[in-house]
Amino acid sequence: MNEFYVERLANENGDHVVHRHGCPSLPAKSTLHYIGVRSSIEAPLQEAAFYWASQSAPCPECMTG
Ligand SMILES: [Zn+2]
């Protein structure tokens, strides 16, 4: 099981980056929205895009593999 977070601010591409708990590049908690525990990486990405009515993207450091 993994806990997921999404950055509240979009990056330069307009994407809200989704991170796994424990990511070495996880920004300050105050800049994150907690998604929760999910069993796949697709679910938090879809939820992040829905929540922000925007685009989401997986963090290249913690969301690969
Ligand atoms: Zn990450």
PDB file of the backbone (N, CA, C, O) and the ligand in Angstrom, with CONECT records:
HET     ZN  A 101       1
ATOM      1  N   MET A   1       0.850  -1.193   0.000  1.00  0.00           N
ATOM      2  CA  MET A   1       0.000   0.000   0.000  1.00  0.00           C
ATOM      3  C   MET A   1       0.882   1.237   0.000  1.00  0.00           C
ATOM      4  O   MET A   1       1.956   1.265   0.600  1.00  0.00           O
ATOM      5  N   ASN A   2       0.406   2.237  -0.677  1.00  0.00           N
ATOM      6  CA  ASN A   2       1.147   3.485  -0.759  1.00  0.00           C
ATOM      7  C   ASN A   2       0.224   4.647  -0.470  1.00  0.00           C
ATOM      8  O   ASN A   2      -0.959   4.630  -0.810  1.00  0.00           O
ATOM      9  N   GLU A   3       0.791   5.660   0.167  1.00  0.00           N
ATOM     10  CA  GLU A   3       0.070   6.911   0.365  1.00  0.00           C
ATOM     11  C   GLU A   3       0.529   7.882  -0.707  1.00  0.00           C
ATOM     12  O   GLU A   3       1.707   7.935  -1.058  1.00  0.00           O
ATOM     13  N   PHE A   4      -0.426   8.652  -1.223  1.00  0.00           N
ATOM     14  CA  PHE A   4      -0.106   9.565  -2.320  1.00  0.00           C
ATOM     15  C   PHE A   4      -0.458  11.001  -1.960  1.00  0.00           C
ATOM     16  O   PHE A   4      -1.391  11.276  -1.205  1.00  0.00           O
ATOM     17  N   TYR A   5       0.331  11.900  -2.534  1.00  0.00           N
ATOM     18  CA  TYR A   5       0.123  13.331  -2.361  1.00  0.00           C
ATOM     19  C   TYR A   5       0.176  13.986  -3.736  1.00  0.00           C
ATOM     20  O   TYR A   5       0.831  13.481  -4.648  1.00  0.00           O
ATOM     21  N   VAL A   6      -0.519  15.111  -3.879  1.00  0.00           N
ATOM     22  CA  VAL A   6      -0.410  15.885  -5.121  1.00  0.00           C
ATOM     23  C   VAL A   6      -0.032  17.316  -4.760  1.00  0.00           C
ATOM     24  O   VAL A   6      -0.521  17.874  -3.778  1.00  0.00           O
ATOM     25  N   GLU A   7       0.839  17.895  -5.564  1.00  0.00           N
ATOM     26  CA  GLU A   7       1.253  19.273  -5.335  1.00  0.00           C
ATOM     27  C   GLU A   7       0.104  20.223  -5.655  1.00  0.00           C
ATOM     28  O   GLU A   7      -0.567  20.076  -6.677  1.00  0.00           O
ATOM     29  N   ARG A   8      -0.117  21.195  -4.777  1.00  0.00           N
ATOM     30  CA  ARG A   8      -1.221  22.142  -4.953  1.00  0.00           C
ATOM     31  C   ARG A   8      -0.972  23.096  -6.118  1.00  0.00           C
ATOM     32  O   ARG A   8      -1.916  23.566  -6.753  1.00  0.00           O
ATOM     33  N   LEU A   9       0.274  23.376  -6.393  1.00  0.00           N
ATOM     34  CA  LEU A   9       0.615  24.296  -7.479  1.00  0.00           C
ATOM     35  C   LEU A   9       1.062  23.505  -8.697  1.00  0.00           C
ATOM     36  O   LEU A   9       1.829  22.550  -8.581  1.00  0.00           O
ATOM     37  N   ALA A  10       0.581  23.907  -9.856  1.00  0.00           N
ATOM     38  CA  ALA A  10       0.987  23.242 -11.092  1.00  0.00           C
ATOM     39  C   ALA A  10       2.428  23.600 -11.428  1.00  0.00           C
ATOM     40  O   ALA A  10       2.919  24.669 -11.066  1.00  0.00           O
ATOM     41  N   ASN A  11       3.085  22.704 -12.115  1.00  0.00           N
ATOM     42  CA  ASN A  11       4.443  23.006 -12.572  1.00  0.00           C
ATOM     43  C   ASN A  11       4.385  23.805 -13.875  1.00  0.00           C
ATOM     44  O   ASN A  11       3.313  24.228 -14.309  1.00  0.00           O
ATOM     45  N   GLU A  12       5.550  24.003 -14.491  1.00  0.00           N
ATOM     46  CA  GLU A  12       5.606  24.869 -15.673  1.00  0.00           C
ATOM     47  C   GLU A  12       4.820  24.298 -16.852  1.00  0.00           C
ATOM     48  O   GLU A  12       4.499  25.024 -17.793  1.00  0.00           O
ATOM     49  N   ASN A  13       4.509  22.992 -16.806  1.00  0.00           N
ATOM     50  CA  ASN A  13       3.717  22.382 -17.875  1.00  0.00           C
ATOM     51  C   ASN A  13       2.219  22.403 -17.577  1.00  0.00           C
ATOM     52  O   ASN A  13       1.416  21.918 -18.375  1.00  0.00           O
ATOM     53  N   GLY A  14       1.848  22.965 -16.428  1.00  0.00           N
ATOM     54  CA  GLY A  14       0.444  22.957 -16.052  1.00  0.00           C
ATOM     55  C   GLY A  14       0.004  21.670 -15.382  1.00  0.00           C
ATOM     56  O   GLY A  14      -1.191  21.431 -15.207  1.00  0.00           O
ATOM     57  N   ASP A  15       0.962  20.845 -15.008  1.00  0.00           N
ATOM     58  CA  ASP A  15       0.645  19.569 -14.369  1.00  0.00           C
ATOM     59  C   ASP A  15       0.774  19.674 -12.855  1.00  0.00           C
ATOM     60  O   ASP A  15       1.663  20.345 -12.330  1.00  0.00           O
ATOM     61  N   HIS A  16      -0.144  18.989 -12.167  1.00  0.00           N
ATOM     62  CA  HIS A  16      -0.014  18.832 -10.721  1.00  0.00           C
ATOM     63  C   HIS A  16       0.682  17.494 -10.483  1.00  0.00           C
ATOM     64  O   HIS A  16       0.144  16.436 -10.809  1.00  0.00           O
ATOM     65  N   VAL A  17       1.874  17.553  -9.915  1.00  0.00           N
ATOM     66  CA  VAL A  17       2.708  16.362  -9.795  1.00  0.00           C
ATOM     67  C   VAL A  17       2.252  15.523  -8.596  1.00  0.00           C
ATOM     68  O   VAL A  17       2.053  16.038  -7.495  1.00  0.00           O
ATOM     69  N   VAL A  18       2.094  14.230  -8.839  1.00  0.00           N
ATOM     70  CA  VAL A  18       1.676  13.279  -7.807  1.00  0.00           C
ATOM     71  C   VAL A  18       2.909  12.556  -7.260  1.00  0.00           C
ATOM     72  O   VAL A  18       3.763  12.101  -8.021  1.00  0.00           O
ATOM     73  N   HIS A  19       2.987  12.459  -5.929  1.00  0.00           N
ATOM     74  CA  HIS A  19       4.110  11.797  -5.258  1.00  0.00           C
ATOM     75  C   HIS A  19       3.610  10.685  -4.365  1.00  0.00           C
ATOM     76  O   HIS A  19       2.475  10.685  -3.887  1.00  0.00           O
ATOM     77  N   ARG A  20       4.508   9.736  -4.160  1.00  0.00           N
ATOM     78  CA  ARG A  20       4.321   8.697  -3.174  1.00  0.00           C
ATOM     79  C   ARG A  20       4.882   9.183  -1.840  1.00  0.00           C
ATOM     80  O   ARG A  20       5.819   9.980  -1.811  1.00  0.00           O
ATOM     81  N   HIS A  21       4.306   8.702  -0.732  1.00  0.00           N
ATOM     82  CA  HIS A  21       4.856   8.986   0.589  1.00  0.00           C
ATOM     83  C   HIS A  21       6.314   8.521   0.644  1.00  0.00           C
ATOM     84  O   HIS A  21       6.630   7.417   0.199  1.00  0.00           O
ATOM     85  N   GLY A  22       7.191   9.350   1.181  1.00  0.00           N
ATOM     86  CA  GLY A  22       8.588   8.978   1.306  1.00  0.00           C
ATOM     87  C   GLY A  22       9.442   9.371   0.119  1.00  0.00           C
ATOM     88  O   GLY A  22      10.633   9.061   0.096  1.00  0.00           O
ATOM     89  N   CYS A  23       8.869  10.046  -0.871  1.00  0.00           N
ATOM     90  CA  CYS A  23       9.642  10.482  -2.025  1.00  0.00           C
ATOM     91  C   CYS A  23      10.753  11.433  -1.582  1.00  0.00           C
ATOM     92  O   CYS A  23      10.509  12.333  -0.778  1.00  0.00           O
ATOM     93  N   PRO A  24      11.972  11.243  -2.098  1.00  0.00           N
ATOM     94  CA  PRO A  24      13.063  12.147  -1.717  1.00  0.00           C
ATOM     95  C   PRO A  24      12.847  13.582  -2.193  1.00  0.00           C
ATOM     96  O   PRO A  24      13.454  14.512  -1.662  1.00  0.00           O
ATOM     97  N   SER A  25      11.981  13.761  -3.196  1.00  0.00           N
ATOM     98  CA  SER A  25      11.717  15.106  -3.714  1.00  0.00           C
ATOM     99  C   SER A  25      10.384  15.661  -3.223  1.00  0.00           C
ATOM    100  O   SER A  25       9.889  16.653  -3.759  1.00  0.00           O
ATOM    101  N   LEU A  26       9.804  15.031  -2.213  1.00  0.00           N
ATOM    102  CA  LEU A  26       8.510  15.499  -1.717  1.00  0.00           C
ATOM    103  C   LEU A  26       8.634  16.925  -1.187  1.00  0.00           C
ATOM    104  O   LEU A  26       9.460  17.186  -0.313  1.00  0.00           O
ATOM    105  N   PRO A  27       7.829  17.845  -1.701  1.00  0.00           N
ATOM    106  CA  PRO A  27       7.917  19.230  -1.206  1.00  0.00           C
ATOM    107  C   PRO A  27       7.337  19.357   0.199  1.00  0.00           C
ATOM    108  O   PRO A  27       6.865  18.375   0.773  1.00  0.00           O
ATOM    109  N   ALA A  28       7.372  20.553   0.742  1.00  0.00           N
ATOM    110  CA  ALA A  28       6.835  20.802   2.078  1.00  0.00           C
ATOM    111  C   ALA A  28       5.368  20.407   2.130  1.00  0.00           C
ATOM    112  O   ALA A  28       4.618  20.619   1.176  1.00  0.00           O
ATOM    113  N   LYS A  29       4.965  19.822   3.276  1.00  0.00           N
ATOM    114  CA  LYS A  29       3.594  19.341   3.436  1.00  0.00           C
ATOM    115  C   LYS A  29       2.566  20.437   3.170  1.00  0.00           C
ATOM    116  O   LYS A  29       1.463  20.150   2.704  1.00  0.00           O
ATOM    117  N   SER A  30       2.916  21.688   3.462  1.00  0.00           N
ATOM    118  CA  SER A  30       1.955  22.779   3.295  1.00  0.00           C
ATOM    119  C   SER A  30       1.625  23.026   1.831  1.00  0.00           C
ATOM    120  O   SER A  30       0.627  23.680   1.527  1.00  0.00           O
ATOM    121  N   THR A  31       2.448  22.514   0.916  1.00  0.00           N
ATOM    122  CA  THR A  31       2.199  22.710  -0.513  1.00  0.00           C
ATOM    123  C   THR A  31       1.527  21.492  -1.138  1.00  0.00           C
ATOM    124  O   THR A  31       1.317  21.447  -2.350  1.00  0.00           O
ATOM    125  N   LEU A  32       1.188  20.500  -0.303  1.00  0.00           N
ATOM    126  CA  LEU A  32       0.641  19.244  -0.822  1.00  0.00           C
ATOM    127  C   LEU A  32      -0.798  19.043  -0.411  1.00  0.00           C
ATOM    128  O   LEU A  32      -1.229  19.500   0.648  1.00  0.00           O
ATOM    129  N   HIS A  33      -1.542  18.347  -1.268  1.00  0.00           N
ATOM    130  CA  HIS A  33      -2.866  17.859  -0.922  1.00  0.00           C
ATOM    131  C   HIS A  33      -2.765  16.352  -0.742  1.00  0.00           C
ATOM    132  O   HIS A  33      -2.273  15.652  -1.627  1.00  0.00           O
ATOM    133  N   TYR A  34      -3.229  15.847   0.400  1.00  0.00           N
ATOM    134  CA  TYR A  34      -3.154  14.420   0.685  1.00  0.00           C
ATOM    135  C   TYR A  34      -4.265  13.693  -0.058  1.00  0.00           C
ATOM    136  O   TYR A  34      -5.443  14.004   0.121  1.00  0.00           O
ATOM    137  N   ILE A  35      -3.893  12.727  -0.890  1.00  0.00           N
ATOM    138  CA  ILE A  35      -4.891  11.946  -1.624  1.00  0.00           C
ATOM    139  C   ILE A  35      -5.350  10.770  -0.785  1.00  0.00           C
ATOM    140  O   ILE A  35      -6.549  10.555  -0.608  1.00  0.00           O
ATOM    141  N   GLY A  36      -4.399  10.010  -0.269  1.00  0.00           N
ATOM    142  CA  GLY A  36      -4.753   8.874   0.558  1.00  0.00           C
ATOM    143  C   GLY A  36      -4.032   7.623   0.091  1.00  0.00           C
ATOM    144  O   GLY A  36      -3.120   7.674  -0.735  1.00  0.00           O
ATOM    145  N   VAL A  37      -4.472   6.489   0.648  1.00  0.00           N
ATOM    146  CA  VAL A  37      -3.857   5.213   0.317  1.00  0.00           C
ATOM    147  C   VAL A  37      -4.549   4.629  -0.905  1.00  0.00           C
ATOM    148  O   VAL A  37      -5.773   4.491  -0.928  1.00  0.00           O
ATOM    149  N   ARG A  38      -3.773   4.290  -1.907  1.00  0.00           N
ATOM    150  CA  ARG A  38      -4.313   3.681  -3.121  1.00  0.00           C
ATOM    151  C   ARG A  38      -3.426   2.502  -3.490  1.00  0.00           C
ATOM    152  O   ARG A  38      -2.248   2.460  -3.136  1.00  0.00           O
ATOM    153  N   SER A  39      -4.005   1.547  -4.203  1.00  0.00           N
ATOM    154  CA  SER A  39      -3.269   0.328  -4.526  1.00  0.00           C
ATOM    155  C   SER A  39      -2.597   0.394  -5.883  1.00  0.00           C
ATOM    156  O   SER A  39      -1.822  -0.497  -6.231  1.00  0.00           O
ATOM    157  N   SER A  40      -2.882   1.439  -6.662  1.00  0.00           N
ATOM    158  CA  SER A  40      -2.212   1.595  -7.958  1.00  0.00           C
ATOM    159  C   SER A  40      -1.772   3.033  -8.102  1.00  0.00           C
ATOM    160  O   SER A  40      -2.202   3.897  -7.338  1.00  0.00           O
ATOM    161  N   ILE A  41      -0.905   3.301  -9.090  1.00  0.00           N
ATOM    162  CA  ILE A  41      -0.506   4.691  -9.300  1.00  0.00           C
ATOM    163  C   ILE A  41      -1.469   5.385 -10.249  1.00  0.00           C
ATOM    164  O   ILE A  41      -1.456   6.613 -10.339  1.00  0.00           O
ATOM    165  N   GLU A  42      -2.301   4.634 -10.957  1.00  0.00           N
ATOM    166  CA  GLU A  42      -3.252   5.266 -11.871  1.00  0.00           C
ATOM    167  C   GLU A  42      -4.354   6.002 -11.094  1.00  0.00           C
ATOM    168  O   GLU A  42      -4.766   7.097 -11.478  1.00  0.00           O
ATOM    169  N   ALA A  43      -4.818   5.398 -10.012  1.00  0.00           N
ATOM    170  CA  ALA A  43      -5.926   5.994  -9.263  1.00  0.00           C
ATOM    171  C   ALA A  43      -5.589   7.384  -8.738  1.00  0.00           C
ATOM    172  O   ALA A  43      -6.359   8.316  -8.970  1.00  0.00           O
ATOM    173  N   PRO A  44      -4.464   7.563  -8.035  1.00  0.00           N
ATOM    174  CA  PRO A  44      -4.175   8.914  -7.538  1.00  0.00           C
ATOM    175  C   PRO A  44      -3.948   9.922  -8.655  1.00  0.00           C
ATOM    176  O   PRO A  44      -4.250  11.104  -8.493  1.00  0.00           O
ATOM    177  N   LEU A  45      -3.421   9.470  -9.782  1.00  0.00           N
ATOM    178  CA  LEU A  45      -3.234  10.401 -10.901  1.00  0.00           C
ATOM    179  C   LEU A  45      -4.582  10.880 -11.429  1.00  0.00           C
ATOM    180  O   LEU A  45      -4.759  12.064 -11.713  1.00  0.00           O
ATOM    181  N   GLN A  46      -5.522   9.964 -11.558  1.00  0.00           N
ATOM    182  CA  GLN A  46      -6.857  10.349 -12.037  1.00  0.00           C
ATOM    183  C   GLN A  46      -7.551  11.240 -11.018  1.00  0.00           C
ATOM    184  O   GLN A  46      -8.200  12.220 -11.383  1.00  0.00           O
ATOM    185  N   GLU A  47      -7.414  10.902  -9.743  1.00  0.00           N
ATOM    186  CA  GLU A  47      -8.067  11.698  -8.707  1.00  0.00           C
ATOM    187  C   GLU A  47      -7.461  13.094  -8.636  1.00  0.00           C
ATOM    188  O   GLU A  47      -8.182  14.072  -8.437  1.00  0.00           O
ATOM    189  N   ALA A  48      -6.160  13.194  -8.795  1.00  0.00           N
ATOM    190  CA  ALA A  48      -5.511  14.502  -8.761  1.00  0.00           C
ATOM    191  C   ALA A  48      -6.018  15.367  -9.907  1.00  0.00           C
ATOM    192  O   ALA A  48      -6.316  16.545  -9.709  1.00  0.00           O
ATOM    193  N   ALA A  49      -6.117  14.800 -11.089  1.00  0.00           N
ATOM    194  CA  ALA A  49      -6.604  15.557 -12.238  1.00  0.00           C
ATOM    195  C   ALA A  49      -8.044  15.979 -12.021  1.00  0.00           C
ATOM    196  O   ALA A  49      -8.426  17.092 -12.384  1.00  0.00           O
ATOM    197  N   PHE A  50      -8.861  15.088 -11.421  1.00  0.00           N
ATOM    198  CA  PHE A  50     -10.261  15.417 -11.172  1.00  0.00           C
ATOM    199  C   PHE A  50     -10.379  16.503 -10.104  1.00  0.00           C
ATOM    200  O   PHE A  50     -11.157  17.445 -10.250  1.00  0.00           O
ATOM    201  N   TYR A  51      -9.607  16.363  -9.038  1.00  0.00           N
ATOM    202  CA  TYR A  51      -9.691  17.290  -7.911  1.00  0.00           C
ATOM    203  C   TYR A  51      -9.342  18.705  -8.350  1.00  0.00           C
ATOM    204  O   TYR A  51      -9.990  19.665  -7.935  1.00  0.00           O
ATOM    205  N   TRP A  52      -8.332  18.833  -9.178  1.00  0.00           N
ATOM    206  CA  TRP A  52      -7.876  20.155  -9.569  1.00  0.00           C
ATOM    207  C   TRP A  52      -8.481  20.580 -10.902  1.00  0.00           C
ATOM    208  O   TRP A  52      -8.173  21.667 -11.392  1.00  0.00           O
ATOM    209  N   ALA A  53      -9.337  19.746 -11.504  1.00  0.00           N
ATOM    210  CA  ALA A  53      -9.902  20.038 -12.824  1.00  0.00           C
ATOM    211  C   ALA A  53      -8.784  20.436 -13.772  1.00  0.00           C
ATOM    212  O   ALA A  53      -8.880  21.420 -14.506  1.00  0.00           O
ATOM    213  N   SER A  54      -7.753  19.668 -13.736  1.00  0.00           N
ATOM    214  CA  SER A  54      -6.539  20.031 -14.448  1.00  0.00           C
ATOM    215  C   SER A  54      -5.792  18.769 -14.839  1.00  0.00           C
ATOM    216  O   SER A  54      -6.349  17.672 -14.844  1.00  0.00           O
ATOM    217  N   GLN A  55      -4.544  18.945 -15.159  1.00  0.00           N
ATOM    218  CA  GLN A  55      -3.699  17.823 -15.544  1.00  0.00           C
ATOM    219  C   GLN A  55      -2.892  17.354 -14.345  1.00  0.00           C
ATOM    220  O   GLN A  55      -2.587  18.127 -13.437  1.00  0.00           O
ATOM    221  N   SER A  56      -2.555  16.077 -14.361  1.00  0.00           N
ATOM    222  CA  SER A  56      -1.653  15.553 -13.352  1.00  0.00           C
ATOM    223  C   SER A  56      -0.530  14.815 -14.049  1.00  0.00           C
ATOM    224  O   SER A  56      -0.656  14.390 -15.198  1.00  0.00           O
ATOM    225  N   ALA A  57       0.570  14.672 -13.329  1.00  0.00           N
ATOM    226  CA  ALA A  57       1.721  13.972 -13.877  1.00  0.00           C
ATOM    227  C   ALA A  57       2.408  13.199 -12.761  1.00  0.00           C
ATOM    228  O   ALA A  57       2.443  13.665 -11.622  1.00  0.00           O
ATOM    229  N   PRO A  58       2.955  12.024 -13.068  1.00  0.00           N
ATOM    230  CA  PRO A  58       3.669  11.266 -12.047  1.00  0.00           C
ATOM    231  C   PRO A  58       5.042  11.847 -11.790  1.00  0.00           C
ATOM    232  O   PRO A  58       5.733  12.245 -12.728  1.00  0.00           O
ATOM    233  N   CYS A  59       5.447  11.902 -10.531  1.00  0.00           N
ATOM    234  CA  CYS A  59       6.807  12.311 -10.208  1.00  0.00           C
ATOM    235  C   CYS A  59       7.783  11.303 -10.784  1.00  0.00           C
ATOM    236  O   CYS A  59       7.606  10.101 -10.586  1.00  0.00           O
ATOM    237  N   PRO A  60       8.807  11.755 -11.490  1.00  0.00           N
ATOM    238  CA  PRO A  60       9.756  10.818 -12.113  1.00  0.00           C
ATOM    239  C   PRO A  60      10.617  10.072 -11.091  1.00  0.00           C
ATOM    240  O   PRO A  60      11.212   9.046 -11.418  1.00  0.00           O
ATOM    241  N   GLU A  61      10.687  10.578  -9.860  1.00  0.00           N
ATOM    242  CA  GLU A  61      11.540   9.929  -8.860  1.00  0.00           C
ATOM    243  C   GLU A  61      10.827   8.829  -8.086  1.00  0.00           C
ATOM    244  O   GLU A  61      11.434   7.811  -7.752  1.00  0.00           O
ATOM    245  N   CYS A  62       9.537   9.028  -7.797  1.00  0.00           N
ATOM    246  CA  CYS A  62       8.874   8.066  -6.920  1.00  0.00           C
ATOM    247  C   CYS A  62       7.730   7.318  -7.590  1.00  0.00           C
ATOM    248  O   CYS A  62       7.190   6.384  -6.998  1.00  0.00           O
ATOM    249  N   MET A  63       7.345   7.693  -8.794  1.00  0.00           N
ATOM    250  CA  MET A  63       6.163   7.092  -9.422  1.00  0.00           C
ATOM    251  C   MET A  63       6.536   6.203 -10.606  1.00  0.00           C
ATOM    252  O   MET A  63       5.668   5.810 -11.385  1.00  0.00           O
ATOM    253  N   THR A  64       7.809   5.888 -10.741  1.00  0.00           N
ATOM    254  CA  THR A  64       8.206   5.019 -11.842  1.00  0.00           C
ATOM    255  C   THR A  64       8.280   3.583 -11.349  1.00  0.00           C
ATOM    256  O   THR A  64       8.491   3.344 -10.160  1.00  0.00           O
ATOM    257  N   GLY A  65       8.114   2.660 -12.220  1.00  0.00           N
ATOM    258  CA  GLY A  65       8.249   1.258 -11.887  1.00  0.00           C
ATOM    259  C   GLY A  65       7.058   0.631 -11.266  1.00  0.00           C
ATOM    260  O   GLY A  65       7.081  -0.558 -10.949  1.00  0.00           O
TER     261      GLY A  65
HETATM  262 ZN    ZN A 101       8.063  12.128  -5.947  1.00  0.00          ZN2+
END
